[in-house]
């Protein structure tokens, strides 16, 4: 959990899920909406590939499910990298 308290919270402190934990839960669920959400997290550099891959081994899942999650992470970051490449010359 991440503590959130600033001028906009009116003196209250909120507890928020860490974005990397959220992404890993969504990778584990594997629903299409979760996959799309995680693709956008990767594309917008909201999550870190090294952090995600470092956390996967600690998840309470079997090895096959962990391999699937690692493959999904790899695919999302590969797709994010290819979309961030500059457009070919002559396109605007």
C-alpha positions, 0 to 999 in steps of 0.5 A: 500500500502507498500512503497518499496525503497532500493538500488535496486530501483535506488532511486525510491520508488514503491508502492506495494499492501500489501500481506494480501490485495492481498490474501483477494482480491483473496479469494473474487474472488475465481477463481481456480488460486486465490485459488491455489495462496493463498494456497501457501501463507499460506503454505510458511508462507507469510501471517498470519491467524490472520491478514487475519481473522482480516481484513475480517470483514472490507471488503465491502461484504455481510456476506455470502461472508465473511463466505466463505472467512473465511472458505477458510482461515481456509482450507488453513491454515489447509492444510498448517499445515498438509503438514508441519508435519514431514514425518512418520518414514521410509520415506525419 
